[in-house]
Amino acid sequence: MLTKRMKICVATGAVLGIICIIGAQLRSGFGRDAGYLFAFWYNRLLMGIVIGLPIGKLGLPKALGRGAFLGTMISFAFYSATGFDDLVGFLAGIGYGIIIEYVAEKYVA
């Protein structure tokens, strides 16, 4: 079901995915191929979907913890699938999980 929370989380994940693509390209000297970049973006989109699923407000501190946890789990899937190649991207995913959860808590009544 496309709740307001889900829409906000997916949109935030998609935007953060674009930021991830830009960062990955800059860090690699524009050496990443399109498949890698798409997978990176898709990972952030998936993060938005998964974070958008939990129902109920936890309060900001607990919600940010949930965002960090889910961001870690989802980013680790991509990080391990790429042979543990991009630690910065993995760590950014943890922060992005927190950001997505924060935006959801702020804009969902």
MARDREN-586164 format. One record per residue (C-alpha): x, y, z; residue number from 1. Coordinates in steps of 0.5 Angstrom, whole numbers. Layout:
REM MARDREN-586164
xx X; yy Y; zz Z; seq NUM
...
REM end
This chain:
REM MARDREN-586164
xx 0; yy 0; zz 0; seq 1
xx 3; yy 7; zz -2; seq 2
xx 2; yy 11; zz 5; seq 3
xx 5; yy 18; zz 5; seq 4
xx 10; yy 15; zz 9; seq 5
xx 12; yy 10; zz 4; seq 6
xx 12; yy 15; zz -2; seq 7
xx 16; yy 20; zz 3; seq 8
xx 21; yy 14; zz 4; seq 9
xx 22; yy 12; zz -3; seq 10
xx 23; yy 19; zz -6; seq 11
xx 28; yy 21; zz -1; seq 12
xx 32; yy 14; zz -2; seq 13
xx 31; yy 16; zz -10; seq 14
xx 34; yy 22; zz -9; seq 15
xx 40; yy 20; zz -4; seq 16
xx 41; yy 14; zz -9; seq 17
xx 43; yy 20; zz -14; seq 18
xx 47; yy 23; zz -9; seq 19
xx 51; yy 16; zz -8; seq 20
xx 52; yy 16; zz -16; seq 21
xx 55; yy 22; zz -16; seq 22
xx 60; yy 21; zz -10; seq 23
xx 62; yy 14; zz -13; seq 24
xx 63; yy 17; zz -19; seq 25
xx 68; yy 22; zz -16; seq 26
xx 71; yy 18; zz -12; seq 27
xx 73; yy 13; zz -17; seq 28
xx 75; yy 18; zz -22; seq 29
xx 69; yy 17; zz -26; seq 30
xx 71; yy 10; zz -27; seq 31
xx 65; yy 6; zz -25; seq 32
xx 60; yy 3; zz -30; seq 33
xx 53; yy 4; zz -31; seq 34
xx 51; yy -3; zz -28; seq 35
xx 55; yy -1; zz -22; seq 36
xx 52; yy 6; zz -21; seq 37
xx 45; yy 3; zz -23; seq 38
xx 46; yy -2; zz -17; seq 39
xx 48; yy 3; zz -12; seq 40
xx 42; yy 7; zz -14; seq 41
xx 37; yy 1; zz -13; seq 42
xx 40; yy 0; zz -7; seq 43
xx 38; yy 7; zz -4; seq 44
xx 31; yy 6; zz -7; seq 45
xx 30; yy -1; zz -4; seq 46
xx 33; yy 2; zz 3; seq 47
xx 27; yy 7; zz 2; seq 48
xx 22; yy 2; zz 1; seq 49
xx 24; yy -2; zz 7; seq 50
xx 25; yy 4; zz 12; seq 51
xx 18; yy 6; zz 9; seq 52
xx 15; yy -1; zz 11; seq 53
xx 15; yy 0; zz 19; seq 54
xx 8; yy 3; zz 21; seq 55
xx 8; yy 7; zz 27; seq 56
xx 12; yy 13; zz 30; seq 57
xx 17; yy 11; zz 35; seq 58
xx 19; yy 18; zz 37; seq 59
xx 26; yy 21; zz 34; seq 60
xx 31; yy 17; zz 38; seq 61
xx 28; yy 10; zz 37; seq 62
xx 27; yy 12; zz 29; seq 63
xx 34; yy 14; zz 28; seq 64
xx 36; yy 8; zz 31; seq 65
xx 32; yy 4; zz 27; seq 66
xx 34; yy 8; zz 21; seq 67
xx 41; yy 6; zz 22; seq 68
xx 40; yy -1; zz 23; seq 69
xx 36; yy -2; zz 17; seq 70
xx 41; yy 2; zz 13; seq 71
xx 47; yy -2; zz 15; seq 72
xx 43; yy -8; zz 14; seq 73
xx 41; yy -6; zz 7; seq 74
xx 48; yy -3; zz 5; seq 75
xx 52; yy -9; zz 7; seq 76
xx 48; yy -13; zz 2; seq 77
xx 51; yy -9; zz -3; seq 78
xx 58; yy -8; zz 0; seq 79
xx 59; yy -15; zz 1; seq 80
xx 56; yy -17; zz -6; seq 81
xx 61; yy -12; zz -9; seq 82
xx 67; yy -16; zz -6; seq 83
xx 67; yy -11; zz 0; seq 84
xx 70; yy -5; zz -5; seq 85
xx 67; yy 1; zz -3; seq 86
xx 67; yy 2; zz 5; seq 87
xx 65; yy 10; zz 4; seq 88
xx 59; yy 8; zz 0; seq 89
xx 57; yy 3; zz 6; seq 90
xx 58; yy 8; zz 11; seq 91
xx 54; yy 13; zz 7; seq 92
xx 48; yy 8; zz 7; seq 93
xx 48; yy 8; zz 15; seq 94
xx 47; yy 15; zz 15; seq 95
xx 42; yy 15; zz 9; seq 96
xx 38; yy 10; zz 13; seq 97
xx 38; yy 15; zz 19; seq 98
xx 36; yy 21; zz 14; seq 99
xx 31; yy 17; zz 11; seq 100
xx 28; yy 16; zz 17; seq 101
xx 29; yy 23; zz 20; seq 102
xx 25; yy 25; zz 14; seq 103
xx 19; yy 20; zz 15; seq 104
xx 19; yy 22; zz 22; seq 105
xx 19; yy 30; zz 20; seq 106
xx 14; yy 30; zz 15; seq 107
xx 9; yy 24; zz 17; seq 108
xx 3; yy 26; zz 22; seq 109
REM end
